[in-house]
Amino acid sequence: RWVKKNCVQREKCDKNNTESYLGIKYTTTYDCCDTDFCNSGATLPSAHISLPVLLAIGGTWLLRFL
């Protein structure tokens, strides 16, 4: 489980954002509150793969074509 401390646009509060990268779908959930840095507990589900891992897998896959 990953935790990212950050501020988001108010329109994203209490909503899910689903995106796809290299055919893998992932969902980000934004939990917001009214004081500074109080949304520091926002988390990503543990099933998600980090960008460096995705890039490594993609690079390995692309090497098949060389």
C-alpha distances in whole Angstrom, upper triangle without the diagonal:
4,7,10,13,16,19,20,23,24,24,21,20,19,19,17,17,17,18,19,19,21,21,17,16,13,13,12,13,15,15,18,21,24,24,23,19,19,16,14,11,10,7,6,6,4,8,8,10,11,14,16,15,16,19,20,20,22,24,25,26,28,30,31,34,35
4,7,10,13,16,17,20,22,22,19,18,18,18,16,16,16,17,18,18,20,21,17,16,13,13,11,12,13,14,17,19,22,22,20,17,17,14,11,10,9,6,5,7,7,10,9,10,9,12,14,14,15,18,19,20,21,23,24,26,28,29,31,33,35
4,7,10,13,14,18,19,20,17,16,16,17,15,16,17,18,20,20,23,23,20,19,15,14,11,11,11,12,14,16,19,18,17,13,13,10,8,6,6,4,6,9,10,13,12,13,12,15,16,17,18,20,22,23,24,26,28,29,30,32,34,36,37
4,6,10,11,15,17,18,15,15,15,16,15,15,17,17,19,19,22,23,20,19,15,14,11,11,10,11,13,15,17,17,15,11,12,9,7,7,6,6,8,11,13,15,13,14,12,14,16,17,18,20,22,23,24,26,28,29,30,32,34,36,37
4,7,10,14,15,17,15,14,15,17,17,17,19,20,22,22,25,27,24,22,18,17,13,13,11,11,11,13,15,13,11,7,9,7,4,7,7,9,11,15,16,19,17,18,16,17,19,21,22,23,25,26,27,29,31,32,33,35,38,39,40
4,7,10,12,15,12,12,14,15,16,15,18,19,21,22,25,26,24,22,18,17,13,13,10,11,10,12,13,13,10,7,9,7,7,9,8,11,13,16,18,21,18,19,17,18,20,22,22,23,26,27,28,29,32,33,33,36,38,39,40
4,7,9,12,10,10,13,14,15,15,18,19,22,23,27,28,25,23,20,17,14,13,10,10,8,10,11,11,9,7,9,7,8,11,10,13,15,18,21,23,21,22,20,20,23,25,25,26,29,30,30,32,34,35,35,38,40,41,42
4,6,8,7,7,11,11,12,12,15,17,20,21,25,26,23,21,18,15,12,11,8,9,8,11,12,13,12,11,12,9,11,13,11,13,15,18,21,22,20,21,20,20,23,25,24,25,28,29,29,31,34,34,34,37,39,40,41
4,5,6,7,11,11,13,13,16,17,21,22,26,27,25,22,19,17,14,13,10,11,10,12,12,14,13,13,14,12,14,16,14,16,17,21,24,25,22,24,23,22,26,27,26,28,31,32,31,33,36,36,36,39,41,41,43
4,5,5,9,10,13,14,17,19,23,25,29,29,27,24,21,18,15,13,10,10,8,10,10,13,13,14,14,12,15,16,14,17,19,21,25,26,24,26,25,25,29,30,29,31,34,34,34,36,39,38,39,42,44,44,46
4,6,9,8,11,11,15,17,21,23,27,27,25,22,19,16,14,12,10,11,10,12,14,16,17,17,17,14,17,18,16,18,19,21,25,25,23,26,25,25,28,30,28,30,33,33,33,35,38,37,38,41,42,43,45
4,6,6,8,8,12,14,18,20,24,24,22,18,16,13,10,9,6,9,9,12,14,16,16,16,15,12,15,15,12,14,15,17,21,22,20,22,21,22,25,26,25,27,30,30,30,32,35,34,35,38,40,40,42
4,5,9,10,14,17,20,23,26,26,24,20,17,14,11,8,5,6,5,8,11,13,14,14,13,10,13,13,11,13,15,17,21,22,20,23,23,23,27,28,27,29,32,32,32,35,37,36,37,40,42,43,45
4,7,10,13,17,20,23,26,25,23,19,17,13,10,7,5,5,7,10,13,15,17,16,14,11,14,13,11,13,14,15,19,20,19,22,23,24,27,28,27,29,32,32,32,35,37,36,38,41,42,43,45
4,7,10,13,17,20,23,22,20,16,14,10,8,6,6,8,10,13,16,18,19,18,17,13,16,15,12,13,13,15,18,19,18,21,21,22,26,26,25,27,30,29,29,32,34,33,35,38,39,40,42
4,7,10,13,16,20,19,16,13,10,6,6,4,6,9,12,16,19,21,21,20,18,15,17,15,12,12,11,12,16,16,14,17,18,19,23,23,21,24,27,26,26,29,31,30,31,34,35,36,39
4,7,10,13,17,16,14,10,8,5,5,6,8,12,14,18,21,23,22,21,20,16,18,17,13,13,11,13,16,15,13,16,16,17,20,21,19,21,24,23,23,26,28,27,28,31,33,33,36
4,7,10,14,12,10,7,6,4,6,9,11,15,18,21,24,26,26,24,23,19,20,19,15,14,12,12,15,14,12,14,15,15,19,19,17,19,22,21,20,24,25,24,25,29,30,30,33
4,7,10,10,8,6,6,6,8,12,14,18,20,24,27,28,27,25,25,21,22,21,17,16,13,14,16,14,11,13,14,13,17,17,14,16,19,18,17,20,22,21,22,25,26,27,29
4,7,6,5,4,6,9,11,15,17,21,24,27,30,31,30,28,28,24,24,24,20,18,15,15,16,14,11,12,13,12,16,15,12,14,17,15,14,18,19,18,19,22,23,23,26
4,5,5,6,8,11,13,17,19,23,25,29,32,33,31,29,29,25,25,24,21,19,15,16,16,14,11,10,11,9,12,12,9,10,13,12,10,14,16,14,15,19,20,20,22
4,6,8,11,14,17,20,23,26,29,33,36,36,35,32,33,29,28,28,24,22,18,18,18,15,13,11,13,11,13,12,8,10,12,10,8,12,13,11,12,16,16,17,19
4,6,10,13,16,20,23,26,29,33,36,37,36,33,33,29,29,28,24,22,18,18,18,15,13,12,14,13,16,14,11,13,15,12,11,15,16,13,15,18,18,19,22
4,7,10,13,17,20,23,26,30,33,34,33,30,30,26,26,24,21,18,15,14,14,11,9,9,11,12,14,12,9,12,14,12,12,15,16,14,16,20,20,21,24
4,7,10,13,17,20,23,27,30,31,31,28,28,24,24,22,19,16,13,12,13,11,9,10,12,13,16,15,12,15,17,15,15,19,20,18,20,23,24,25,27
4,7,10,13,17,20,23,27,28,27,24,24,20,20,18,15,13,9,9,11,9,6,9,11,12,15,14,12,15,18,16,16,20,21,20,22,25,26,27,29
4,7,10,13,16,20,23,25,24,22,21,17,18,16,12,11,8,8,11,10,8,11,13,14,18,17,15,18,21,20,20,23,25,24,26,29,29,31,33
4,7,10,13,17,20,21,21,18,17,14,14,13,9,8,6,8,11,12,10,12,13,14,18,18,17,19,22,21,22,25,26,26,27,30,32,33,35
4,7,10,13,17,19,19,16,15,11,13,11,7,7,7,9,13,14,12,15,16,17,21,21,20,23,25,25,25,28,30,30,31,34,35,36,39
4,6,10,13,15,15,13,12,8,10,10,6,8,9,12,15,17,15,18,18,19,22,23,22,25,27,27,28,30,32,32,33,36,38,39,41
4,7,11,12,13,11,9,6,9,8,6,9,11,13,17,19,18,20,20,22,25,26,25,28,30,30,31,34,35,35,37,39,41,42,44
4,7,9,10,9,7,5,9,9,8,12,14,17,20,22,21,23,23,24,27,28,28,30,33,33,33,36,38,38,39,42,44,45,46
4,6,8,9,6,6,10,11,11,14,17,20,23,25,24,27,26,27,30,31,31,33,36,36,37,39,41,41,43,45,47,48,50
4,7,9,7,9,12,14,14,18,21,24,26,29,28,30,29,30,33,34,34,36,38,39,40,42,44,44,45,48,50,51,52
4,6,6,8,11,13,14,18,21,24,27,29,28,30,29,30,32,34,34,36,38,39,40,42,44,45,45,48,50,51,52
4,6,8,9,12,14,17,20,24,26,29,27,28,27,28,30,32,32,33,36,37,38,39,42,43,43,46,48,49,50
4,5,6,9,11,14,17,20,22,25,24,25,23,24,26,28,29,30,32,34,35,36,38,39,40,42,45,46,47
4,5,8,9,13,16,19,21,24,23,25,24,26,28,29,30,32,34,35,36,37,39,40,41,44,46,47,48
4,5,6,10,13,16,18,21,20,22,21,22,25,26,27,28,31,31,32,34,36,37,38,41,43,44,45
4,6,9,12,15,17,20,19,20,19,20,23,24,25,27,28,30,31,32,34,35,37,39,41,42,43
4,6,10,12,14,17,17,19,18,20,22,23,24,26,28,29,30,32,34,34,36,38,40,42,43
4,7,10,13,15,14,16,16,18,21,21,22,24,26,26,28,30,31,32,34,36,38,39,41
4,7,9,12,11,13,13,16,18,18,19,22,23,23,25,27,28,29,31,33,35,36,38
4,6,8,7,10,10,13,16,15,16,19,20,20,21,24,25,26,27,30,31,33,35
4,5,6,9,11,14,17,16,16,19,20,20,21,24,25,25,27,30,31,33,35
4,5,8,10,14,15,14,15,18,19,18,20,23,23,23,26,28,29,31,33
4,7,10,13,15,13,13,17,17,16,18,21,21,21,24,26,26,29,31
4,7,9,12,10,10,14,15,14,15,18,19,19,21,24,25,27,29
4,7,8,6,7,10,11,10,12,15,16,16,18,20,22,24,26
4,6,5,6,9,10,11,12,14,16,17,18,20,22,24,25
4,5,5,6,9,10,10,12,14,15,16,18,20,22,23
4,5,5,6,9,10,10,12,14,15,16,19,21,21
4,5,5,6,8,10,11,12,14,15,17,20,21
4,5,5,6,8,10,10,12,14,16,18,19
4,5,5,6,8,10,10,12,15,16,17
4,5,5,6,9,10,11,13,15,16
4,5,5,6,9,10,12,14,15
4,5,5,6,9,10,12,13
4,5,5,6,9,10,11
4,5,5,7,10,11
4,5,6,8,10
4,5,6,8
4,5,5
4,6
4
